[in-house]
């Protein structure tokens, strides 16, 4: 009892700081606790994802999408027509301005389906895949002037694009063209050591990575190979995935190269196999060439992925048996935790600009769609050109003058 009585009579003394600035400092600890609570509330403000809807000028699917400057671009694609062939293709580009939040349109030089799209600095690139003569055409959008120019790639079936440093890389199943954005000229054409289809591409640091896929010819099987191009030396090296897999999607986020989803085979006998959907996100760290993994909620192939700072978005795609995946999952690469899930359609195109991730077009039960799902990351503070962790952003909001005003007012209550 004596111990308890003494403990109950203990008084917390005021620090000299409070006594000097606040004559009435008897409630200083209460004020301090209030300040700590306010800061804690600010820090705990997490990332919010807000979804709104917009519309493309034409309902279509199998577009190419990328972003440059403050613009997100959705180009080409196949229209919602009952016939196939070139007449159902389009050369329209829908352009979203992330500052004014308005849409405009432009045109590619040719009608085109499934262009390989990427961006470097102020330039957005669309390389043709299908359509009359479009395999040789490279449409270039300058976001600083809003002007379009046309260049040419070597004649080959380009269906994959990725950027790293000043280079845009355009790949077929066998070759890679390295395009310099400062000179707008081809620097090098090189071959893969193992030709394959259905690869995924991403970049991290000075490296461009081409992962997985299915080998060609008689040796028709899935591959675990990752071919890595050092864009400073223009030399190749290789790595391997955890298993052979095809149909992944690649994206760069938080300084890492990420490869998500895909399909892999398990053999039930010598001649029969089962196709499975992978729920892994494979994460390549360029500082040590090591791989780690996290898991998604479902196994899906042919996803579409974009990133905003450290946040990677994975959406759409299909499960191996053909059913549509209508989920969008968002990964924070600093904590390797999942933030949110949203619903989107299949066969969609994706681009990210500013704090907006846009998933547009695609197919629904009625055919091609003109809907654009606009996801806005709501952070405590946006840093130009990058996004930092919520804790750091929240702390940066509590600047010194604000802190002292709150501190003084509360301490003198």
C-alpha positions, 0 to 999 in steps of 0.5 A: 500500500505504501508503494502504491501511495507513493506511486500515485503521488508522483508528479511529472516535472516540466522541462525547462523549455516549457517553463521558459516559454509558457508561464502556465506550464502545469498542463505541459505533459497534457499538451505534449501528449496532444501534440504527439497524438496529432503527429501520430494521426498525421503519420498514420494517414495511409495511401488512398486509391480513388477511382473515377471513370472516363471514356475513350473516343472509340471503343476498342481493345488491344491498344498500346499505352504509355506516358510522357511528360504530363500525358498518358497516351492510348494508341491504335487498337481494334474497334468494336466491329463484326468484321476483322482485317485492317478495316477494323483497326484504328490509328486514333490516340486518346491523350489524357492531360494529368494537369488539366484532367482533360482528354484530346485525340491525335493520330498515329501514322498508320492504323495499328493493332497492339503497338509496343509502347514505351517512353523515355523522357519527353518522348512517347514511342509506338512501334507497329505490330499489325496493320499495313506496313506498320511493322517498320514504323515508329511513331514518336510523340514529343510531350514538350511540343505536342508534335508527332514525328515518324521514324523507322525500325528494322523490319521485324515483328516488334511486340515488346518495348521497355526503356532504361536510361536514354534508350528505348528497346524494341524486341521481337521473339529473336532480336532487340533494337536499341533506340537512342532518345537523344539522337532518335537513331538506332544504336544497336541491333542484337539477338537473344541467346534463346529466341522465344515468344511471350516474354516480359520486359522491365528495367531496373537501374542500368539493366533491361531484362527480358524474362520467361516465355516459350521457346520456338521451333521443335523445342517448344516449351516454357523457359525460365531464362532471363536475358539482361542487357547492361545499357552502359556497356551494351553487353548481355548476361543471364539469370533464371526464374524460379520455374519456366513460365510464360505470359508474365507482365513486367514493370519497374517500380521503386528501383526494382524490376518486377515480373508478375503472374504468368502461366506454367505447366506441370506434367501429369505424365510424359505426354500430358500437362496441366496449365497453372496460373502463377500468383508470384511477383518476381522482384529483381534487385539490380544492386545485387542481382538477387531475386525475391518474391511476393504473392498476389491473390490469384494466378493470372497471365497476360496482366497489364502493369504500370507504376507510380513511384514505389507503387506497382499496379497489376490488373486485368488478365486471364486465368489459365482456363480462360476466365477473366480476371477483373482485379487490380492489385497494388503493391508497395515495393518499400514494404512489400505489402498490398494496398488495395484491390479494384475491379477492371475488365479484361484485355485492357491497356494501361498507362501511369502519369503523375499520381494517376494510373489509367486502365482503358478500353478492353473487352466486356460481354458486349464487345470492345469497351470505351471505358477508362478506369482512372485510379488516383493515389491520394498521398499526404504530400506529392514530391515532384517527379517521385513519390515517397513513403507515406510516413516520410510524406506525413512528417514533411507536412509538420514543418517547424513553424507549424509545429511551434505554433501548435506546440505553444498554443497547446502547452499554454492551455 
